[in-house]
Amino acid sequence: MSPQEAAELLGVKASTLYTWAYRRQIPAQKIGRLLRFSPSALNEWLRAQARPPEQSDPDRWIGVSDQPTCERCGRLPADCDRDAALCVSRA
């Protein structure tokens, strides 16, 4: 399969696909000067990239935490120093 066909299959630009292939982040074969992709290898790669569903661990969710935050800047206490420039109003 050509890079253009593979990019269409994956829903990315061909330039992104070339970058991934150069970085060896995606399965690809060079045939002479041409870059080719195996549909079965791409499908296997896609399955390997999938993340398993998270089990109820709300502390890992972005923006959800039971920990108290600073009223001025919204940061966690470990990241905020009320007397320093780090603690700046969110407004």
Secondary structure, 3 states (H helix, E strand, C coil): CCHHHHHHHHCCCHHHHHHHHHCCCCCCEEECCEEECCHHHHHHHHHHHCCCCCCCCHHHCCCCCCCCCCCCCCCCHHHCCCCCCCCCCCC
